[in-house]
Structures are given as structure tokens and as C-alpha cells.
Amino acid sequence: MDVPLHDDLGGQVALVTGANRGIGREIATNLRDLGATVYAGVRSMSNDVPEGTEQVFVDVTQEGEVSTAIDGIYSEVGRLDILVNNAGVGEFGDDIVKEPVERIDRTLATNLRGPMLVCKHAVPLLIQDGGRVVNVSSGMGALSEMGDGSPAYRVSKAGLNGLTTYLDAQYGEKGLIANSVCPGWVRTDMGSVERSSTDRASGRSPRADGEEADRPVEKGAETPTWLARFAEGAPAGKFWRDKEIIDW
């Protein structure tokens, strides 16, 4: 799709949550390579982040830590242009009757409440100069794909898509470009859950390390990185996979 893009992110500032591994780490690396100052969000300062990025402590489930992280970025560089809500958890398989309450609470807190908290504190900076929000969602959160277990994860990602449409409706006229993205079934620690419907129906047991996934991390990070480059006039309030709009 032909959309206006920033070819060079020099002078721009990005925050990527969950940036110490997997898709988040690759996105942070890509944005760094495009010239952005990248703050790599981690839940533990012992976690490694890509060379040339700024490690920032932020557990998205803790508002105090979110607020401190955003305030720290503002104090250091005075702006925020890109927010990638990538941090997430996933535990899968049960239906809602069997889904433990602890799993429901943990999943919703990280995958939905967390991005909402980050947006609550980041949006005032993002709307200063055409900021972008990229919410890393999943095809499992598409309303047309509900069912077949994993209710907490599915509902959390559907809610994240709802956050995207809210941000577009509320702040789109102020220049904010917010989009959701499904990275596909990627070979990460959580990649084993992104099975096709056929695989799930067949009862196959995926490897916990996601090695059966059909995409490398680089491919999973490609479209989120592309969305982070969107410039004024680019589409917003959409759900994407492989640089194409997909149904909610």
C-alpha cells in the first residue's frame, strides 16, 4: 500500500514496551537503525536491550512506573513521537469455564490495561507533533475469530483493538495516528499460540518455544516498524497484517 512515510526518523523519539526480546526487541532495533532515539521498555533492569537504545524500567501494569518512565523521557528529550505497545503475556487453551481467574486478571492487566495506562500518560506528548501509536495485537483478537479457547488472551487483544479505534476517534483530528497490527505466527516464546485455525482444530500440540511458527522475528516486526513510520495523511484507526488492512 502506498502511504506517506518518514524515511528517516532522525530527531524523533520512540518508546517500545517489552523491548528486551522477540518482536519488541526487533522493532526497537529497526527504529534505532532508522535514526530514532529509542527507549526500550523492560520489566527488569537486568534485561538486555539492543545496543544503541536507552533502557527504561516500565512494568505496564504499574501506573507509577508508567508515569515515571514517560516523565523521564520528557525530562531527557522533551518529546515522544512513537509509542509501540508491544508488552504482552499469553497463556492458552482453556475455555472460559476452565480459565483460572488469576490468568484472566494477569492477561487483561498486561495486554489491555497496560497499554491504556501507557497511552494515558503518553498521549499528551504524542499529540504535540503528529505522533504514532502502534498496538501489537493478534488475529486471535479479531471478532470474527473468537472461540476455540484462550478467552482472556482473545478478549484482551480485541480490547486492544478497541483502544486503537478510540484513540483514532478521540485524537485523530489532533494528528495522532493510531493503528493495530497482527504480526502473524512468529517464532518467539509466545509464538506457539499463533497457530492457524486448522492447526488448532487438528489438536496438534505446538512447541512451547514457538519453533513451529512459520515466521521469523524479522518478518513479525516488519509491519509494526512500517506503521511507526507513518506520516501525516497516512491511514489510522485500522487493523493491519503484512501491510494490508484486515477485518476487526
N, C-alpha and C positions, 0 to 999 in steps of 0.2 A: 504494500500500500504506500502510495506517495504522500507523505506528510511532512510538514515543516519540522526540521530537526536542528538541534545545536550540534554542529560538527566538532566543536571544541568547547569543553567545559571549564576552561581556564578561568579562574576568578569565582567560580561557583562552589558551593559547599553542599555536601551530601551527608545524610545520616542513614546508615544501613543497620537495622537491628538484626541480631543473630548472625553477625558477620564473621564469626570465627571458623565456620566450616560450611561445607556444602554450597548450595546456591547463593546464600548470603555472602560467603567469602568471595565467590567468583564475581558477583555483582560489584562488591566493593573494589575488587582488583580492576575490573573493567572501567569503573568510573574514575579510579585513580589514573589509569592509563589514558583516559580522555582529558585529563588535566584538572579534574575536580579535587578540592580538598575533601577528603573522605574521613568521616568519623565512623569507626567500626564499633558498633554496639555489642557488648558482651555481658554475660551474667556473672563472670568471674574474671578478675584482672589477671589470673593465671592462664587464661585462654589466649592462644596465639592469634594474631591478626595479620593480614597481609602487610608486607613491608611497604613503607611509604604511606600508610594510613595512620590515623590517630585513634588509638584505643580509648573507648569511653565506656564506663561502667553504667549499664542500664538494664535492670530487670523490668520488663514492661508491665509486670503485674503489680509493681510498687510505684504508686504515684509520686512519692517523694523522690525516688531515684530518677523517674522520668523528668520531673520538673528540674532537678539539679543538673541532669545531663543537658537539657535544652538550654537552661540558663547559662551553663558553662560554655556551650557552643557560641551563644550570643555574646558572651563576655570576651571570648577569644577572637572571634572573626566578624561579629556583628551582622550575620545573615545566615539564612538557611534556604537553599534553592530546591533541594531534592530530599524527599523522605521515602525510604523503601521499608515498608512494614513487612519484614521477612521472618522475624522470630515466630516460631510456632512449635507446637507439640502435636503428636498424634498417637493414639492407641486405638486399635481397631478390632472389628469382628462381631461384637455383641449387638443384639437388638436393644431397644430402649428398655425393655423389661429387665434385661440382664446387665445393662450398663451400670457400673458402680457410680454412686453419687460423687465419690472423690474424683473419678475420671471426668465426669461431666463438669465439675467445678474447675478442675485444673485446665481442661481443654478450653472452656469458654473464657477463663481468666486470661490465658495466654494468647489465644488466637483471635479473640474478638474484643474483650475488654481492654487488653493491652494496646492494640492499635488505636482504639478510641482514646485512651489516655495520652498516647503519644501525639495524636492529632490535636487533642485539646490544648496541649502546650506548644505544639509546633506550628499550627496554622497561622497564628499572628505573624510569625516570621515568614512563612511560605507565601503569604499573600502580599508581601511587600513588593515583590518583583517577579511575577509570573512563575511561582513555584510549582513543583510537581509532586504528587503522591502516587506511589506505586504499591498497591496492596497485593502481596503474593498469596493468591487464593488457590483453588483447586477445582478441577472438573467435578470432584465429588461434592462440591457445594452448589452445583447447578440445580435449579429447582426441577429440571426435567430428569435428573439423575438420582433423585432421592430413593432411599430404600436399600436393601441388601446390607444392613448393619451399619456400624460406626456412626450412630446418631449424633454424638457430641461433636465429632470432627466435621461431619457434613453440615450440621446446623451452624457451627462456628464459622465455616467458610461461606455459607450462604449469608450469614450476618455481616461478614467482612465485605461481601459484595454489596450489601445494603448500605454499609458505611461509604463505599465508593459513590454510589448514586446520591447519597445525602450530601457528601462533600461537593459534588458537582452542582447539585441544585442550590446549595446554600452559598457557595463561594466561587462558582464558575464565572459569574459576572465580574468578580474581583480579580480574575486572572489565574485562579488555581486550576491546574489540570490534574484531575484525579482519575486513575484507571485501576482496574483489577486485572490480574494475569494468572493464567494456569500455565505453569512451566512444563507440564507433561510429566510422564513417569520417568523420574530421574534417578540415577544410581547414587543415592545418598543414604544416610542412616534411616531416613523416613521413606525412601523411595519405594520400598516394597508394598506400600499401601496404594500406589497409583496404578494398580492393575486395571486392565480393561475389563469391561463387564463380562466378556466371555471367559476370561481367566477366573474371575471371581465365581461365576456360576459353575465352573468346572470343578471347583473345590481344591484347586492347586494351592499348596502352601508355599508362599514366597519366602525367599531367604530374608532373614531379618536385616541383613546389611544392604538390601536393595540391589544385589548384583544381577538379579534377573531383569531389572529395569532396562528399557530399550533406549535410554538417552544418557549421554554423558552430562556431567555438570555444566560443561561449557554451553551445551545446547539449551539446557534449562534456564541458564542465566541470560541467554541472548535476547529474548523479548523483553524481560524486565529492564535490562540495560537500555534497550531501544526506547522503551516508554519513558525512562528517566531523561532521555534526550529531547523529548517533545518540546517544541517551541510554540509561541503564540499562534493560535489558529489551528492547532492540532486537535484531533478528536479527544473528547473527555467523557467521563461517565460511562465507559464501556468495559466489556469483559473480553480479554484477548488470549489467543493461543497462537504461537508461530506467526506473530504479526498480522493476524486476521481476527476480526471481531467474531465472537461466538455468543450463543444464547445464554442468558442468565439461568 
